[in-house]
């Protein structure tokens, strides 16, 4: 049985000092992982420099992405940046990858939003390129989307054979890819093909359990080496001031993405999902929920 791990998504700060303070507060609690998302639209820090600053401000806290949009960076560029960050952080990086999905990012930047199957195929090739460039010796790869001709990059990552790879998603193809190639699977709702948001028909406990079964079947002998996690969107009580969020929360009732009740209720719910369904990593999606969740994280992380 895996130990609990807790992470938090942080998106913004008004200064470098404020960002460093956030990272240090997280490190001093029961959280072990600071995660930054990757969207071009909206008020968010860019992930790579933000994670570098967070790593420099802390000593033990692991830093990562949830998740980088593969379409925004060539994997050879990402491999170099990630290896450098892993070196500078002393081996504390976790690389979260996804296909990219939010239509506003693509439209605003003038990028084509390809069909989901194309994006998943491109993500699969990118993972192969990353692993090849992080390995010893030159990398050779020829695919439909990428070609690497003997590139030999330095530095190598401190973590061998590579930093832990997180793949997030909810659709069958991306979950199969995650089960086969990732170290950590972050389970989410399926996203609409047009990039306008999560598919409301993919909520609820049975849909979540179906995703878990799909990962187990696709992982085969790798299953016991996988870490399973998910993002927690509501903690304690529904936030009535955000009707869209409350509606999404209701669609996720019965899953570990919505944790309602007392501190003891939350701890019992998380123990159930870990002990019965192998989900051991929980990421707080909104900073507003950190205060309510921190005592739970401290208790279950043994702090």
N, C-alpha and C positions, 0 to 999 in steps of 0.2 A: 504494500500500500504506500503510495507516494505521500510525502508530507504536504501540507497546505503551502501554497504560495499565493501572495497577494500583490497585485500591482495597481497602479492608478494612472489614468490618462491625464496628462497636463497639457494645456494648449497655449497659454499666453502668460505674459508678465509685463509689467510696465517698465522694467529695467533689468539689467544683468544682476544687480544685487537682489532684487525681488525674486528672480528666477532661482538663483542660488539658494536663497532662504527656503523656497518651496521644496527644493530637492533635499536640503538638509532636514527639514521637518519630516519629510516622507521617510528618510533613512532612519530617523530616531523613533519611528513608530513600528508597527508590525508589518509594514510593507517592504517588500524586497525588490520591487521593480518599478521604475518610472518609464512610462511609455508616451510617445508622441505620435499623433496621427499625421497623415500626409494628404493635405488638400490644398489646391491652389487658390480656391475661393474662400473667403471668410477671414476672420481675425484669428490667425493661428501662426505660431512660430514655425519656421522651417525646421524639419526634424534633425538633420545632421548637425548643424551648429548648435541647436538647442541641447541635443544629447551630449555633445562635447563639453558644453558649459556645465551641464549637470554632473557629468563624470568628474570634471575638475573640481567641483565644489563638494564632492563626497568621497568616501573611502570604500564603502561596502556596497552601496546601492547599485544594482544592475540597471542598465539603461537599454531601451530598445524602441522599436517602432511598431505601431499597431494601426494600420500597416502601411508600408511604403507602396505606392501605386507603381506597379512595374512599368506601365506605359510612360512614366515621366522620366525614366533614366535608362540609359543603356547599361546592361549588366556589367560590362567591363569598367564603367565609371563607378558604379555602386560597389563592385568588388574592391576597388582601390580605396574608396572612402571608408567602407566598413572595416577593412583590414587595418587602416590607419587608426580609426576610432577604437578598435579592439586593443591595439597596441597602447594608445595613449590612456585608455581607461584601465589598463592592467588586466585585460581579459574579462571585462564586465558587460560586453555588448550582446544583445539578442536581436537578430535581424528578422523583423516581421515583414512579410510580403503578401500582396494581394494583386489582383488583376488591375485594379483601378475600376471605379464604377460610377462616380457621381457626375451626372451630366453637366452640372454647372462648371466643374473644373474643365471639362473638355471643350464646352461651348465657349467659355470665357477666354481660353487660351488658343482657340482655333485648332484644336486637335480633333481628329476623327474618333468617334466612339464606336469601335468595331463590335460586331456581335459577340455575345458571351463566349461562344466556342472558340473564336479566334483569340480572344484575350486570354483564355485559359491555356490554349496551346502555346501562346507566346510566353506566358508565365512559366510553363513547364520547361521551355527552352532556356529561359533566363536562369532558373534554378540549376540546370545542368552546367551553364556557363559559370555561374558563381562558384559552384563546387569545384569545377575544373581549375579556375583561377586561384582558388584558395589552397589547392593541393600543391604538392611539390612538383617542380618542373614546368615546362611550357604547356600551355593549354591549346588544344586543337578541337574545334567544334564547327560543324556545318549543319545548319537547320534551315527551316523555311524563313525564320525571322532574324536569326543572328548567325554570324560567321566569325570565328576567332582563329587566327592563323599563326600559331606558335607564340602567342603572347605570354610573357613570363614576368609577372608582377612582383614587386616588393613594396612594402613589407608583407610578410605572411601574417595572418591573424595569430594572436597569442594562443587562443583556444584551438585545439586540434581535434579532429581534422578541420573544423571550422566553427565559428560562433553558432550557438543554437539557432535553428531556423524555425520561425513561426509562420505558419500559413493560415490565414483566416478566411472564412467564407461559410456559405450555407447551401450552395447548389451542389448537386451530385458530382459534377465533374471536378470542381475545385476541392471538394472533400476527399475524393478519391486520390487526387494529386497530393494533398496534404498527408493523407494516411501513408502513401507510398514514399514520400520524399522528405517530410518535415520532421523536426524533433518535437514540435509542439503544435497542436491543432486548436485554433480558437474558433469555437462554434458560434455562428451568428444566424440570423434569419436570411433566407434567400433574398437577393436584391432583384428588383424589376429589371428586365432587359434594357429598358430605355434610360436607366440611371436616375429615375426620379425618387427612389427611396426603397426601403424594405417592402417585400411582398406581404401584405397583411394576411394573406391566406396561408402563410408559412409559420404562424405562431402556435403557441400552445404546447403542452407537455408532450403529446404524442409526436408532434413534428420534431421536437428536440430529441426525444428518444430515438426516432427514426434516423436522425443524423448520427447519433452515437452508434447505432447498429451498422450504419453504412461505413463509418470509419473503421470499426472493428473488423468488418468483413474485408475491406480493402487493405487493411494493414497486414493481415495474416500474421506471420511470425514476428513482425515488427511491433505488434500491438503493445507488448509489455514494456517496450522502450519509449513509447509515446507519452507525452504529457498532454492531457486534455484540459482545456480551459474555456472560459466564456467571459463576456463582458456583462457587468451588472448595471442595469439602466435605472433602477429605482431601489432605494433603500429606506426602510422604516415605514414610510407611508407614501401614498401617491401625492404628486405635486399638482395640486388643483390649479395653480397659476399657469400651468403649461398644458392646455387641453390636448394638443397634439401628442405630447409626451405621455399624458395620462391614458389616452386611447391606445397608444402603442404598448404601454405597460399592461393594460387590460388584456391585450392580445397575447401577452407572454405569461399570463398567470399560470402557475404550476411549473414554471421553469426556473432554473437558478438565475435567470437574468432579471427577475423581479423578486426582491427579498423584503417582504412586508412583515411587520410585527415588532416585538421587543428584541432586545439584544440576544436573549436566550433563544427566542424563536429563530433568529437569523443563524446563530451558531448551530442549532439542531438541524436546520435545513441544509446548511453547507456540509455538515457531517454525513447527512443522508446521501447527498449527491456524490460525495467522495467515496463513501464506503460501499454504496450500492451500484454506482454508475461510473466510478473511476475519474470523475471530474474534480481536479485538485487545485487548479489555478483560477483565481477569480480577480477580475480587473474592474475597478470602479470607473465607470465611464464619465461621470460628472463630478467635478471638484466639489460641488455643493454637498455631495453625499459623504465626503471624507470624514467629517467630524462624527457623523452617526455610525460610520462603519469602523472607524479606527479601534474602538474597544474590542470589537469582534475579531479584527485582524490580530490584535495583540494577544488575545486569549488563544486563538487557534494556532498562531505561529509560535506560541510558547514564550512570549515576551513578558 
